[in-house]
Amino acid sequence: MAQGEQNLVNGNKAYAESFTQGNLALPPSQKYVVLTCMDARIDPTSAFGIPLGAAHVIRNAGASARDAFRSLVISQQLLDTTEVLVVKHTGCGMLTFDNAAARNIVAANKGEEAAKEVAELDFLTFPDLEQAVKDDVEWLKSRKIEEGITFTGWVYEVETGKARKVL
């Protein structure tokens, strides 16, 4: 069994043995969404004090609002969330490459046929962390479907565990 599968099986067994919160409602009780990076150094529920059932947590490479937009719309329109916290982080891999570099890596690792599959893909990288937070929040605010939603932008410091508000 692969490491990830083994962790899931063993971890879930231990978790399920003491699980007592199967009666939580589908909509998040505190009506907010945290959009953060998929980086394994971030544990959003612990780092941001999110109890089970309180909020949606959406994760993707770089905490990209554009990439998460479908999930944000579902969270807001079907499950009544009214607040979005965009949380990017220090040391993010998305600061270290651009689209051309990503495409070249795919070509080197998987060949030209695989590279064609990502030829038009925007990897949504960014060169400036705080500006990327601001850009994503402003992009969300500019969507008509986002009217009436509260947005804030944050940077989580992987070195200290602290989050600081950008806007």
C-alpha positions as CSV (number, residue, x, y, z in Angstrom):
1,M,0.0,0.0,0.0
2,A,1.3,3.5,-0.9
3,Q,2.2,5.9,1.9
4,G,-0.7,8.2,1.3
5,E,-3.2,5.4,1.2
6,Q,-1.7,3.9,4.4
7,N,-2.0,7.2,6.2
8,L,-5.6,7.6,5.1
9,V,-6.6,4.1,6.2
10,N,-4.8,4.3,9.6
11,G,-5.7,7.9,10.3
12,N,-9.3,7.5,9.4
13,K,-9.7,4.4,11.5
14,A,-8.4,6.3,14.6
15,Y,-10.5,9.4,13.7
16,A,-13.7,7.4,13.2
17,E,-13.3,5.6,16.5
18,S,-13.9,8.8,18.5
19,F,-16.0,10.8,15.9
20,T,-19.1,12.3,17.5
21,Q,-20.0,15.2,15.2
22,G,-22.0,13.4,12.5
23,N,-25.0,15.6,13.1
24,L,-23.5,18.9,11.9
25,A,-25.5,20.9,9.3
26,L,-24.4,21.1,5.7
27,P,-24.0,24.9,5.5
28,P,-21.0,26.2,7.5
29,S,-22.3,27.5,10.8
30,Q,-20.1,30.6,10.8
31,K,-20.9,31.5,7.1
32,Y,-17.4,32.1,5.9
33,V,-14.8,30.6,3.5
34,V,-11.1,30.4,3.8
35,L,-9.3,30.2,0.5
36,T,-5.7,29.1,1.0
37,C,-2.8,27.3,-0.6
38,M,-2.5,23.5,-0.9
39,D,1.0,23.8,0.7
40,A,1.5,20.9,3.1
41,R,3.0,23.3,5.7
42,I,-0.4,24.9,6.3
43,D,-3.0,23.3,8.5
44,P,-5.9,25.8,8.1
45,T,-8.2,24.4,10.8
46,S,-5.5,24.6,13.4
47,A,-3.7,27.7,12.1
48,F,-6.9,29.7,11.8
49,G,-8.9,28.2,14.7
50,I,-11.7,26.7,12.5
51,P,-13.9,24.2,14.3
52,L,-15.5,21.3,12.4
53,G,-18.6,22.6,10.6
54,A,-17.8,26.3,11.0
55,A,-16.4,27.2,7.6
56,H,-15.5,26.0,4.1
57,V,-11.8,25.6,3.4
58,I,-10.9,25.7,-0.3
59,R,-7.3,24.9,-1.2
60,N,-5.4,25.1,-4.4
61,A,-1.9,25.9,-5.7
62,G,-1.2,29.5,-4.7
63,A,-4.7,30.2,-3.1
64,S,-5.9,31.3,-6.5
65,A,-9.3,33.1,-6.5
66,R,-9.7,32.4,-10.2
67,D,-9.1,28.7,-9.7
68,A,-11.4,28.5,-6.7
69,F,-14.2,30.6,-8.2
70,R,-16.5,27.7,-9.0
71,S,-16.3,26.5,-5.4
72,L,-16.8,30.0,-4.0
73,V,-19.9,30.5,-6.0
74,I,-21.3,27.1,-4.8
75,S,-20.4,28.0,-1.2
76,Q,-22.1,31.4,-1.4
77,Q,-25.1,30.7,-3.6
78,L,-26.1,27.2,-2.4
79,L,-24.7,27.2,1.2
80,D,-25.1,30.8,2.3
81,T,-21.6,31.9,3.1
82,T,-21.1,35.7,3.1
83,E,-17.4,36.2,3.8
84,V,-14.2,35.1,2.0
85,L,-10.7,35.2,3.6
86,V,-8.0,34.9,0.9
87,V,-4.9,33.6,2.6
88,K,-1.6,33.2,0.7
89,H,1.7,32.4,2.4
90,T,5.4,33.1,2.5
91,G,7.6,30.7,0.7
92,C,4.9,29.8,-1.8
93,G,6.1,27.7,-4.7
94,M,4.0,29.9,-7.1
95,L,6.6,32.7,-6.6
96,T,9.3,30.5,-8.0
97,F,8.3,29.9,-11.6
98,D,6.2,31.2,-14.5
99,N,4.1,29.5,-17.2
100,A,7.0,28.9,-19.6
101,A,9.0,27.2,-16.8
102,A,6.1,25.0,-15.8
103,R,5.5,23.9,-19.4
104,N,9.2,23.2,-19.8
105,I,9.2,21.0,-16.6
106,V,6.2,19.0,-17.9
107,A,7.9,18.5,-21.2
108,A,11.2,17.4,-19.5
109,N,9.3,15.0,-17.1
110,K,6.6,13.7,-19.3
111,G,7.5,14.4,-22.9
112,E,6.1,16.6,-25.7
113,E,2.7,14.9,-25.9
114,A,2.1,15.6,-22.2
115,A,3.4,19.2,-22.7
116,K,0.7,19.8,-25.3
117,E,-2.0,19.1,-22.7
118,V,-0.8,22.1,-20.6
119,A,0.3,24.3,-23.6
120,E,-2.6,26.8,-23.0
121,L,-2.9,26.3,-19.2
122,D,-2.3,29.4,-17.1
123,F,-0.6,28.2,-13.9
124,L,-1.6,31.4,-12.2
125,T,1.8,32.1,-10.8
126,F,2.7,35.5,-9.2
127,P,6.0,37.4,-8.6
128,D,4.8,39.4,-5.6
129,L,3.0,37.9,-2.6
130,E,1.2,40.9,-1.2
131,Q,0.2,42.2,-4.6
132,A,-1.2,38.7,-5.5
133,V,-3.3,38.9,-2.3
134,K,-4.6,42.3,-3.3
135,D,-5.1,41.3,-7.0
136,D,-7.2,38.2,-6.0
137,V,-9.4,40.1,-3.6
138,E,-9.9,42.9,-6.1
139,W,-10.7,40.3,-8.8
140,L,-13.3,38.7,-6.6
141,K,-14.8,42.1,-5.7
142,S,-15.2,42.9,-9.4
143,R,-17.5,39.9,-10.0
144,K,-21.2,40.7,-10.1
145,I,-22.1,37.5,-8.3
146,E,-19.8,38.5,-5.4
147,E,-21.9,41.6,-4.5
148,G,-22.8,41.6,-0.8
149,I,-19.9,39.4,0.1
150,T,-17.2,40.6,2.6
151,F,-13.5,40.0,1.5
152,T,-10.2,40.2,3.4
153,G,-6.7,39.3,2.3
154,W,-4.0,37.7,4.4
155,V,-0.5,36.4,4.4
156,Y,0.3,33.4,6.5
157,E,3.9,33.1,7.6
158,V,5.0,29.5,7.4
159,E,8.1,30.4,9.4
160,T,6.2,31.7,12.5
161,G,2.6,30.4,12.1
162,K,1.3,34.0,12.2
163,A,-1.2,35.5,9.8
164,R,-1.2,39.1,9.0
165,K,-3.9,41.1,7.3
166,V,-3.0,42.8,4.0
167,L,-6.4,44.3,3.3
